[in-house]
Amino acid sequence: MDLKLSFHPEFCQDTLCHSDTALRCGLDNTCPPELLENLSRLSALLGDIQRSLNIRSGALKINSGFRAHALNEKVGGVPNSQHCMGLAADLVCPEFGSPCDLALAIAQLPCEFDQLILEFGKWVHVSAAPLGKIPRRECLSIFNKDEGYLEGIVKR
Ligand SMILES: [Zn+2]
């Protein structure tokens, strides 16, 4: 199989698989070959967001991208997280504004995200749709686990 995968230079495989927690705990967080296509689509989505919002190179920070299952458990991620499929990234961009500002701005873009979630007011979770699925452009917020997910990007 000759699969040509392209990554946005800034959101390359290393960046999307980097995890301080994995390094600290000695967990292998390499993206398996069968998920690299997902990861490259996530990379393109992030590149799109960066360009559309005129965010300067290097300013969009990825707190968490791909997570192998062991890492996902370690960080308390939901099972079946889109992070484990190489489809999701958690972002912050202090230069642009608060996580809420960033989420509201991404929600206005015509780009093809699957889910956009303002998580605990601290970061923005964005995902690409699985291959062959139509991006849902679903916008949610969560502030605490008891309250659960709220519709839309909610400012608090
Ligand atoms: Zn996330």
Backbone and ligand atoms as CSV (ligand in chain L), in Angstrom:
chain,resi,resn,atom,element,x,y,z
A,1,MET,N,N,0.849,-1.188,0.000
A,1,MET,CA,C,0.000,0.000,0.000
A,1,MET,C,C,0.887,1.241,0.000
A,2,ASP,N,N,0.660,2.095,-0.958
A,2,ASP,CA,C,1.458,3.311,-1.029
A,2,ASP,C,C,0.581,4.483,-0.631
A,3,LEU,N,N,0.557,4.716,0.655
A,3,LEU,CA,C,-0.299,5.762,1.185
A,3,LEU,C,C,0.551,7.001,1.417
A,4,LYS,N,N,0.242,8.056,0.676
A,4,LYS,CA,C,1.009,9.290,0.857
A,4,LYS,C,C,0.303,10.142,1.910
A,5,LEU,N,N,0.965,10.267,3.037
A,5,LEU,CA,C,0.376,11.063,4.108
A,5,LEU,C,C,1.100,12.382,4.197
A,6,SER,N,N,0.336,13.453,4.268
A,6,SER,CA,C,1.005,14.733,4.436
A,6,SER,C,C,0.560,15.353,5.752
A,7,PHE,N,N,1.515,15.980,6.382
A,7,PHE,CA,C,1.263,16.653,7.650
A,7,PHE,C,C,1.577,18.131,7.500
A,8,HIS,N,N,0.768,18.961,8.122
A,8,HIS,CA,C,1.108,20.374,8.217
A,8,HIS,C,C,2.428,20.433,8.992
A,9,PRO,N,N,3.418,21.225,8.478
A,9,PRO,CA,C,4.755,21.202,9.103
A,9,PRO,C,C,4.725,21.495,10.606
A,10,GLU,N,N,3.806,22.341,11.008
A,10,GLU,CA,C,3.761,22.707,12.421
A,10,GLU,C,C,3.076,21.649,13.288
A,11,PHE,N,N,2.158,20.929,12.687
A,11,PHE,CA,C,1.416,19.915,13.434
A,11,PHE,C,C,1.807,18.540,12.905
A,12,CYS,N,N,3.095,18.248,13.093
A,12,CYS,CA,C,3.653,17.014,12.555
A,12,CYS,C,C,3.373,15.868,13.532
A,13,GLN,N,N,3.728,14.694,13.074
A,13,GLN,CA,C,3.481,13.488,13.859
A,13,GLN,C,C,4.089,13.590,15.271
A,14,ASP,N,N,5.327,14.076,15.357
A,14,ASP,CA,C,5.997,14.175,16.666
A,14,ASP,C,C,5.229,15.103,17.608
A,15,THR,N,N,4.809,16.219,17.072
A,15,THR,CA,C,4.078,17.197,17.888
A,15,THR,C,C,2.747,16.617,18.358
A,16,LEU,N,N,2.060,15.931,17.458
A,16,LEU,CA,C,0.735,15.416,17.798
A,16,LEU,C,C,0.796,14.199,18.722
A,17,CYS,N,N,1.961,13.570,18.814
A,17,CYS,CA,C,2.103,12.403,19.700
A,17,CYS,C,C,2.858,12.735,20.972
A,18,HIS,N,N,3.368,13.960,21.044
A,18,HIS,CA,C,4.149,14.315,22.232
A,18,HIS,C,C,3.269,14.332,23.484
A,19,SER,N,N,3.794,13.780,24.563
A,19,SER,CA,C,3.083,13.841,25.836
A,19,SER,C,C,4.099,13.834,26.971
A,20,ASP,N,N,4.058,14.888,27.772
A,20,ASP,CA,C,4.946,14.941,28.944
A,20,ASP,C,C,4.640,13.789,29.881
A,21,THR,N,N,3.343,13.494,30.038
A,21,THR,CA,C,2.937,12.407,30.940
A,21,THR,C,C,3.491,11.067,30.454
A,22,ALA,N,N,3.391,10.829,29.153
A,22,ALA,CA,C,3.910,9.573,28.604
A,22,ALA,C,C,5.403,9.460,28.860
A,23,LEU,N,N,6.122,10.559,28.645
A,23,LEU,CA,C,7.572,10.549,28.867
A,23,LEU,C,C,7.891,10.271,30.332
A,24,ARG,N,N,7.164,10.980,31.201
A,24,ARG,CA,C,7.415,10.847,32.633
A,24,ARG,C,C,7.130,9.429,33.115
A,25,CYS,N,N,6.074,8.818,32.564
A,25,CYS,CA,C,5.652,7.489,33.014
A,25,CYS,C,C,6.255,6.365,32.178
A,26,GLY,N,N,7.082,6.724,31.212
A,26,GLY,CA,C,7.709,5.703,30.389
A,26,GLY,C,C,6.725,4.954,29.502
A,27,LEU,N,N,5.652,5.647,29.059
A,27,LEU,CA,C,4.678,5.000,28.183
A,27,LEU,C,C,5.020,5.297,26.719
A,28,ASP,N,N,4.865,4.280,25.891
A,28,ASP,CA,C,5.083,4.466,24.454
A,28,ASP,C,C,3.839,5.126,23.874
A,29,ASN,N,N,4.014,6.301,23.314
A,29,ASN,CA,C,2.854,6.994,22.742
A,29,ASN,C,C,3.002,7.186,21.232
A,30,THR,N,N,3.584,6.186,20.579
A,30,THR,CA,C,3.732,6.239,19.126
A,30,THR,C,C,2.385,5.935,18.471
A,31,CYS,N,N,2.055,6.697,17.458
A,31,CYS,CA,C,0.803,6.448,16.727
A,31,CYS,C,C,0.984,5.236,15.814
A,32,PRO,N,N,0.117,4.212,15.939
A,32,PRO,CA,C,0.263,3.055,15.069
A,32,PRO,C,C,-0.020,3.417,13.611
A,33,PRO,N,N,0.621,2.717,12.668
A,33,PRO,CA,C,0.511,3.072,11.251
A,33,PRO,C,C,-0.938,3.187,10.764
A,34,GLU,N,N,-1.810,2.341,11.284
A,34,GLU,CA,C,-3.190,2.367,10.774
A,34,GLU,C,C,-3.959,3.618,11.202
A,35,LEU,N,N,-3.404,4.361,12.151
A,35,LEU,CA,C,-4.091,5.586,12.582
A,35,LEU,C,C,-3.441,6.854,12.030
A,36,LEU,N,N,-2.358,6.668,11.257
A,36,LEU,CA,C,-1.639,7.851,10.762
A,36,LEU,C,C,-2.477,8.693,9.804
A,37,GLU,N,N,-3.370,8.040,9.087
A,37,GLU,CA,C,-4.217,8.807,8.176
A,37,GLU,C,C,-5.135,9.742,8.968
A,38,ASN,N,N,-5.683,9.227,10.066
A,38,ASN,CA,C,-6.478,10.080,10.952
A,38,ASN,C,C,-5.651,11.269,11.431
A,39,LEU,N,N,-4.438,10.942,11.874
A,39,LEU,CA,C,-3.570,11.976,12.445
A,39,LEU,C,C,-3.255,13.055,11.402
A,40,SER,N,N,-3.085,12.650,10.152
A,40,SER,CA,C,-2.772,13.636,9.112
A,40,SER,C,C,-3.995,14.520,8.839
A,41,ARG,N,N,-5.190,13.967,8.994
A,41,ARG,CA,C,-6.390,14.784,8.810
A,41,ARG,C,C,-6.567,15.753,9.971
A,42,LEU,N,N,-6.229,15.310,11.170
A,42,LEU,CA,C,-6.232,16.214,12.319
A,42,LEU,C,C,-5.227,17.352,12.097
A,43,SER,N,N,-4.055,16.997,11.581
A,43,SER,CA,C,-3.009,17.979,11.300
A,43,SER,C,C,-3.516,19.046,10.325
A,44,ALA,N,N,-4.203,18.614,9.279
A,44,ALA,CA,C,-4.738,19.555,8.286
A,44,ALA,C,C,-5.786,20.470,8.924
A,45,LEU,N,N,-6.621,19.894,9.781
A,45,LEU,CA,C,-7.655,20.684,10.463
A,45,LEU,C,C,-7.013,21.763,11.342
A,46,LEU,N,N,-5.976,21.387,12.075
A,46,LEU,CA,C,-5.291,22.351,12.945
A,46,LEU,C,C,-4.636,23.459,12.118
A,47,GLY,N,N,-4.046,23.066,10.979
A,47,GLY,CA,C,-3.439,24.046,10.080
A,47,GLY,C,C,-4.481,25.036,9.569
A,48,ASP,N,N,-5.638,24.503,9.247
A,48,ASP,CA,C,-6.764,25.307,8.789
A,48,ASP,C,C,-7.198,26.331,9.832
A,49,ILE,N,N,-7.315,25.861,11.063
A,49,ILE,CA,C,-7.738,26.722,12.179
A,49,ILE,C,C,-6.708,27.829,12.385
A,50,GLN,N,N,-5.443,27.438,12.400
A,50,GLN,CA,C,-4.369,28.414,12.617
A,50,GLN,C,C,-4.392,29.504,11.539
A,51,ARG,N,N,-4.527,29.076,10.295
A,51,ARG,CA,C,-4.510,30.016,9.179
A,51,ARG,C,C,-5.762,30.898,9.211
A,52,SER,N,N,-6.905,30.279,9.415
A,52,SER,CA,C,-8.161,31.039,9.375
A,52,SER,C,C,-8.249,32.073,10.479
A,53,LEU,N,N,-7.646,31.789,11.619
A,53,LEU,CA,C,-7.707,32.748,12.732
A,53,LEU,C,C,-6.483,33.672,12.764
A,54,ASN,N,N,-5.637,33.561,11.718
A,54,ASN,CA,C,-4.429,34.395,11.658
A,54,ASN,C,C,-3.563,34.244,12.902
A,55,ILE,N,N,-3.453,33.037,13.394
A,55,ILE,CA,C,-2.620,32.788,14.565
A,55,ILE,C,C,-1.189,32.601,14.082
A,56,ARG,N,N,-0.263,33.303,14.725
A,56,ARG,CA,C,1.120,33.232,14.250
A,56,ARG,C,C,1.686,31.844,14.531
A,57,SER,N,N,2.645,31.481,13.692
A,57,SER,CA,C,3.302,30.198,13.811
A,57,SER,C,C,3.849,29.994,15.232
A,58,GLY,N,N,3.565,28.878,15.824
A,58,GLY,CA,C,4.092,28.566,17.154
A,58,GLY,C,C,3.193,28.975,18.305
A,59,ALA,N,N,2.142,29.725,18.020
A,59,ALA,CA,C,1.323,30.256,19.120
A,59,ALA,C,C,0.212,29.305,19.571
A,60,LEU,N,N,-0.175,28.404,18.675
A,60,LEU,CA,C,-1.230,27.446,19.028
A,60,LEU,C,C,-0.569,26.260,19.725
A,61,LYS,N,N,-0.914,26.071,20.994
A,61,LYS,CA,C,-0.251,25.017,21.779
A,61,LYS,C,C,-1.144,23.785,21.886
A,62,ILE,N,N,-0.540,22.643,21.649
A,62,ILE,CA,C,-1.285,21.392,21.767
A,62,ILE,C,C,-0.948,20.737,23.107
A,63,ASN,N,N,-1.934,20.702,23.991
A,63,ASN,CA,C,-1.711,20.066,25.303
A,63,ASN,C,C,-1.725,18.558,25.184
A,64,SER,N,N,-2.549,18.045,24.291
A,64,SER,CA,C,-2.680,16.608,24.132
A,64,SER,C,C,-3.246,16.310,22.746
A,65,GLY,N,N,-2.577,15.425,22.026
A,65,GLY,CA,C,-3.072,15.026,20.709
A,65,GLY,C,C,-3.399,13.538,20.746
A,66,PHE,N,N,-2.626,12.763,19.988
A,66,PHE,CA,C,-2.840,11.316,20.012
A,66,PHE,C,C,-2.547,10.760,21.405
A,67,ARG,N,N,-3.388,9.813,21.844
A,67,ARG,CA,C,-3.125,9.113,23.104
A,67,ARG,C,C,-3.266,7.616,22.895
A,68,ALA,N,N,-2.187,6.890,23.131
A,68,ALA,CA,C,-2.297,5.438,23.194
A,68,ALA,C,C,-3.198,5.126,24.395
A,69,HIS,N,N,-3.801,3.943,24.405
A,69,HIS,CA,C,-4.778,3.633,25.454
A,69,HIS,C,C,-4.204,3.775,26.871
A,70,ALA,N,N,-2.962,3.346,27.054
A,70,ALA,CA,C,-2.354,3.433,28.389
A,70,ALA,C,C,-2.271,4.891,28.848
A,71,LEU,N,N,-1.902,5.764,27.927
A,71,LEU,CA,C,-1.808,7.184,28.279
A,71,LEU,C,C,-3.205,7.752,28.549
A,72,ASN,N,N,-4.160,7.357,27.724
A,72,ASN,CA,C,-5.526,7.860,27.901
A,72,ASN,C,C,-6.062,7.502,29.287
A,73,GLU,N,N,-5.769,6.282,29.718
A,73,GLU,CA,C,-6.195,5.864,31.061
A,73,GLU,C,C,-5.507,6.702,32.129
A,74,LYS,N,N,-4.212,6.885,31.925
A,74,LYS,CA,C,-3.399,7.631,32.893
A,74,LYS,C,C,-3.931,9.052,33.087
A,75,VAL,N,N,-4.336,9.697,32.001
A,75,VAL,CA,C,-4.790,11.083,32.112
A,75,VAL,C,C,-6.297,11.174,32.373
A,76,GLY,N,N,-6.945,10.024,32.566
A,76,GLY,CA,C,-8.363,10.040,32.896
A,76,GLY,C,C,-9.262,10.402,31.721
A,77,GLY,N,N,-8.802,10.132,30.506
A,77,GLY,CA,C,-9.615,10.403,29.315
A,77,GLY,C,C,-10.800,9.448,29.254
A,78,VAL,N,N,-11.873,9.881,28.583
A,78,VAL,CA,C,-13.030,8.991,28.446
A,78,VAL,C,C,-12.618,7.803,27.573
A,79,PRO,N,N,-13.167,6.612,27.876
A,79,PRO,CA,C,-12.886,5.468,26.995
A,79,PRO,C,C,-13.419,5.793,25.593
A,80,ASN,N,N,-12.859,5.213,24.591
A,80,ASN,CA,C,-13.222,5.506,23.187
A,80,ASN,C,C,-12.990,6.965,22.819
A,81,SER,N,N,-12.096,7.610,23.525
A,81,SER,CA,C,-11.783,9.004,23.220
A,81,SER,C,C,-11.297,9.128,21.778
A,82,GLN,N,N,-11.691,10.218,21.125
A,82,GLN,CA,C,-11.195,10.457,19.770
A,82,GLN,C,C,-9.679,10.702,19.783
A,83,HIS,N,N,-9.142,11.028,20.947
A,83,HIS,CA,C,-7.677,11.139,21.059
A,83,HIS,C,C,-7.017,9.800,20.725
A,84,CYS,N,N,-7.635,8.697,21.137
A,84,CYS,CA,C,-7.050,7.364,20.908
A,84,CYS,C,C,-7.128,6.952,19.445
A,85,MET,N,N,-7.973,7.631,18.680
A,85,MET,CA,C,-8.079,7.354,17.242
A,85,MET,C,C,-7.182,8.292,16.427
A,86,GLY,N,N,-6.484,9.181,17.108
A,86,GLY,CA,C,-5.644,10.151,16.389
A,86,GLY,C,C,-6.463,11.251,15.747
A,87,LEU,N,N,-7.674,11.453,16.255
A,87,LEU,CA,C,-8.578,12.420,15.618
A,87,LEU,C,C,-8.751,13.712,16.414
A,88,ALA,N,N,-8.234,13.764,17.644
A,88,ALA,CA,C,-8.531,14.923,18.486
A,88,ALA,C,C,-7.288,15.555,19.090
A,89,ALA,N,N,-7.390,16.848,19.335
A,89,ALA,CA,C,-6.322,17.578,20.021
A,89,ALA,C,C,-6.941,18.572,20.999
A,90,ASP,N,N,-6.236,18.782,22.117
A,90,ASP,CA,C,-6.627,19.795,23.099
A,90,ASP,C,C,-5.716,21.002,22.921
A,91,LEU,N,N,-6.312,22.161,22.739
A,91,LEU,CA,C,-5.563,23.358,22.352
A,91,LEU,C,C,-5.715,24.499,23.338
A,92,VAL,N,N,-4.691,25.295,23.415
A,92,VAL,CA,C,-4.797,26.618,24.027
A,92,VAL,C,C,-3.997,27.582,23.159
A,93,CYS,N,N,-4.354,28.855,23.246
A,93,CYS,CA,C,-3.598,29.877,22.530
A,93,CYS,C,C,-3.733,31.186,23.293
A,94,PRO,N,N,-2.897,31.333,24.345
A,94,PRO,CA,C,-2.998,32.534,25.191
A,94,PRO,C,C,-2.887,33.827,24.396
A,95,GLU,N,N,-2.092,33.815,23.328
A,95,GLU,CA,C,-1.953,35.027,22.511
A,95,GLU,C,C,-3.269,35.412,21.853
A,96,PHE,N,N,-4.060,34.428,21.509
A,96,PHE,CA,C,-5.339,34.693,20.848
A,96,PHE,C,C,-6.382,35.136,21.858
A,97,GLY,N,N,-6.381,34.473,23.007
A,97,GLY,CA,C,-7.361,34.806,24.039
A,97,GLY,C,C,-7.576,33.622,24.966
A,98,SER,N,N,-8.651,33.689,25.719
A,98,SER,CA,C,-8.954,32.608,26.662
A,98,SER,C,C,-9.413,31.384,25.878
A,99,PRO,N,N,-9.422,30.215,26.519
A,99,PRO,CA,C,-9.961,29.031,25.837
A,99,PRO,C,C,-11.377,29.278,25.316
A,100,CYS,N,N,-12.175,30.001,26.069
A,100,CYS,CA,C,-13.535,30.308,25.627
A,100,CYS,C,C,-13.513,31.161,24.353
A,101,ASP,N,N,-12.660,32.193,24.319
A,101,ASP,CA,C,-12.531,33.039,23.114
A,101,ASP,C,C,-12.129,32.191,21.911
A,102,LEU,N,N,-11.165,31.290,22.138
A,102,LEU,CA,C,-10.663,30.442,21.053
A,102,LEU,C,C,-11.776,29.532,20.534
A,103,ALA,N,N,-12.519,28.923,21.458
A,103,ALA,CA,C,-13.604,28.020,21.060
A,103,ALA,C,C,-14.684,28.774,20.283
A,104,LEU,N,N,-15.043,29.957,20.768
A,104,LEU,CA,C,-16.070,30.749,20.080
A,104,LEU,C,C,-15.620,31.107,18.662
A,105,ALA,N,N,-14.327,31.429,18.521
A,105,ALA,CA,C,-13.805,31.805,17.199
A,105,ALA,C,C,-13.790,30.597,16.258
A,106,ILE,N,N,-13.366,29.441,16.758
A,106,ILE,CA,C,-13.329,28.234,15.906
A,106,ILE,C,C,-14.752,27.866,15.478
A,107,ALA,N,N,-15.695,28.030,16.398
A,107,ALA,CA,C,-17.091,27.684,16.093
A,107,ALA,C,C,-17.626,28.493,14.913
A,108,GLN,N,N,-17.086,29.714,14.719
A,108,GLN,CA,C,-17.545,30.587,13.619
A,108,GLN,C,C,-16.913,30.233,12.280
A,109,LEU,N,N,-15.849,29.430,12.288
A,109,LEU,CA,C,-15.132,29.122,11.045
A,109,LEU,C,C,-15.915,28.104,10.217
A,110,PRO,N,N,-15.734,28.161,8.895
A,110,PRO,CA,C,-16.404,27.161,8.061
A,110,PRO,C,C,-15.669,25.816,8.048
A,111,CYS,N,N,-14.647,25.652,8.865
A,111,CYS,CA,C,-13.825,24.435,8.763
A,111,CYS,C,C,-14.567,23.204,9.286
A,112,GLU,N,N,-14.088,22.066,8.843
A,112,GLU,CA,C,-14.834,20.820,9.046
A,112,GLU,C,C,-14.423,20.088,10.314
A,113,PHE,N,N,-14.756,20.643,11.460
A,113,PHE,CA,C,-14.478,19.919,12.701
A,113,PHE,C,C,-15.652,19.004,13.014
A,114,ASP,N,N,-15.374,17.947,13.740
A,114,ASP,CA,C,-16.440,17.033,14.137
A,114,ASP,C,C,-17.031,17.491,15.467
A,115,GLN,N,N,-16.168,17.628,16.471
A,115,GLN,CA,C,-16.606,18.158,17.765
A,115,GLN,C,C,-15.671,19.258,18.226
A,116,LEU,N,N,-16.267,20.251,18.828
A,116,LEU,CA,C,-15.517,21.350,19.426
A,116,LEU,C,C,-16.042,21.449,20.854
A,117,ILE,N,N,-15.172,21.214,21.828
A,117,ILE,CA,C,-15.646,21.190,23.218
A,117,ILE,C,C,-14.775,22.103,24.080
A,118,LEU,N,N,-15.424,23.054,24.730
A,118,LEU,CA,C,-14.732,23.877,25.720
A,118,LEU,C,C,-14.703,23.051,27.011
A,119,GLU,N,N,-13.500,22.633,27.414
A,119,GLU,CA,C,-13.395,21.696,28.525
A,119,GLU,C,C,-12.872,22.375,29.795
A,120,PHE,N,N,-13.746,22.416,30.787
A,120,PHE,CA,C,-13.428,22.930,32.130
A,120,PHE,C,C,-12.903,24.361,32.100
A,121,GLY,N,N,-13.249,25.072,31.014
A,121,GLY,CA,C,-12.784,26.452,30.865
A,121,GLY,C,C,-11.285,26.560,30.651
A,122,LYS,N,N,-10.617,25.409,30.474
A,122,LYS,CA,C,-9.150,25.422,30.476
A,122,LYS,C,C,-8.510,25.175,29.117
A,123,TRP,N,N,-9.191,24.429,28.252
A,123,TRP,CA,C,-8.638,24.169,26.928
A,123,TRP,C,C,-9.788,23.866,25.967
A,124,VAL,N,N,-9.427,23.803,24.690
A,124,VAL,CA,C,-10.406,23.536,23.642
A,124,VAL,C,C,-10.090,22.183,23.009
A,125,HIS,N,N,-11.051,21.288,23.061
A,125,HIS,CA,C,-10.902,19.983,22.414
A,125,HIS,C,C,-11.505,20.104,21.024
A,126,VAL,N,N,-10.731,19.764,20.008
A,126,VAL,CA,C,-11.270,19.793,18.644
A,126,VAL,C,C,-10.947,18.467,17.966
A,127,SER,N,N,-11.902,17.968,17.202
A,127,SER,CA,C,-11.647,16.697,16.516
A,127,SER,C,C,-12.062,16.756,15.056
A,128,ALA,N,N,-11.386,15.910,14.273
A,128,ALA,CA,C,-11.751,15.687,12.879
A,128,ALA,C,C,-12.712,14.494,12.842
A,129,ALA,N,N,-13.551,14.429,11.839
A,129,ALA,CA,C,-14.492,13.309,11.723
A,129,ALA,C,C,-13.747,12.048,11.282
A,130,PRO,N,N,-14.216,10.876,11.728
A,130,PRO,CA,C,-13.629,9.641,11.203
A,130,PRO,C,C,-13.786,9.601,9.676
A,131,LEU,N,N,-12.878,8.933,9.016
A,131,LEU,CA,C,-12.886,8.851,7.561
A,131,LEU,C,C,-14.252,8.365,7.062
A,132,GLY,N,N,-14.793,9.054,6.086
A,132,GLY,CA,C,-16.076,8.645,5.505
A,132,GLY,C,C,-17.292,9.169,6.262
A,133,LYS,N,N,-17.049,9.825,7.400
A,133,LYS,CA,C,-18.167,10.395,8.169
A,133,LYS,C,C,-18.234,11.904,7.918
A,134,ILE,N,N,-19.447,12.413,7.912
A,134,ILE,CA,C,-19.626,13.858,7.730
A,134,ILE,C,C,-19.329,14.562,9.055
A,135,PRO,N,N,-18.451,15.587,9.014
A,135,PRO,CA,C,-18.155,16.317,10.257
A,135,PRO,C,C,-19.429,16.895,10.862
A,136,ARG,N,N,-19.632,16.644,12.144
A,136,ARG,CA,C,-20.890,17.075,12.778
A,136,ARG,C,C,-20.915,18.552,13.158
A,137,ARG,N,N,-19.729,19.145,13.289
A,137,ARG,CA,C,-19.644,20.538,13.770
A,137,ARG,C,C,-20.454,20.717,15.063
A,138,GLU,N,N,-20.272,19.763,15.954
A,138,GLU,CA,C,-20.996,19.803,17.218
A,138,GLU,C,C,-20.203,20.644,18.223
A,139,CYS,N,N,-20.884,21.609,18.855
A,139,CYS,CA,C,-20.223,22.481,19.835
A,139,CYS,C,C,-20.795,22.207,21.220
A,140,LEU,N,N,-19.896,21.914,22.157
A,140,LEU,CA,C,-20.309,21.588,23.518
A,140,LEU,C,C,-19.391,22.272,24.520
A,141,SER,N,N,-19.859,22.369,25.746
A,141,SER,CA,C,-19.017,22.856,26.846
A,141,SER,C,C,-19.206,21.926,28.030
A,142,ILE,N,N,-18.131,21.754,28.784
A,142,ILE,CA,C,-18.256,21.010,30.048
A,142,ILE,C,C,-17.436,21.747,31.109
A,143,PHE,N,N,-18.059,21.971,32.254
A,143,PHE,CA,C,-17.366,22.681,33.336
A,143,PHE,C,C,-17.078,21.755,34.503
A,144,ASN,N,N,-17.966,20.799,34.728
A,144,ASN,CA,C,-17.676,19.780,35.728
A,144,ASN,C,C,-18.443,18.517,35.374
A,145,LYS,N,N,-17.931,17.398,35.868
A,145,LYS,CA,C,-18.461,16.111,35.419
A,145,LYS,C,C,-19.885,15.871,35.910
A,146,ASP,N,N,-20.250,16.425,37.060
A,146,ASP,CA,C,-21.615,16.243,37.571
A,146,ASP,C,C,-22.635,16.895,36.648
A,147,GLU,N,N,-22.309,18.085,36.208
A,147,GLU,CA,C,-23.225,18.826,35.344
A,147,GLU,C,C,-23.247,18.223,33.937
A,148,GLY,N,N,-22.103,17.714,33.503
A,148,GLY,CA,C,-22.016,17.072,32.188
A,148,GLY,C,C,-21.907,18.067,31.042
A,149,TYR,N,N,-22.168,17.578,29.835
A,149,TYR,CA,C,-21.994,18.393,28.631
A,149,TYR,C,C,-23.174,19.334,28.419
A,150,LEU,N,N,-22.855,20.566,28.053
A,150,LEU,CA,C,-23.868,21.569,27.746
A,150,LEU,C,C,-23.813,21.863,26.253
A,151,GLU,N,N,-24.940,22.184,25.666
A,151,GLU,CA,C,-24.999,22.563,24.255
A,151,GLU,C,C,-24.271,23.879,24.027
A,152,GLY,N,N,-23.479,23.941,22.979
A,152,GLY,CA,C,-22.862,25.196,22.554
A,152,GLY,C,C,-21.613,25.546,23.356
A,153,ILE,N,N,-20.966,26.636,22.937
A,153,ILE,CA,C,-19.796,27.144,23.667
A,153,ILE,C,C,-20.345,28.154,24.669
A,154,VAL,N,N,-20.248,27.787,25.934
A,154,VAL,CA,C,-20.885,28.566,26.991
A,154,VAL,C,C,-19.837,29.414,27.708
A,155,LYS,N,N,-20.123,30.714,27.773
A,155,LYS,CA,C,-19.202,31.631,28.464
A,155,LYS,C,C,-19.587,31.688,29.936
A,156,ARG,N,N,-18.597,31.499,30.811
A,156,ARG,CA,C,-18.870,31.609,32.251
A,156,ARG,C,C,-17.824,32.457,32.925
L,1,ZN,ZN,ZN,-9.577,16.322,24.259
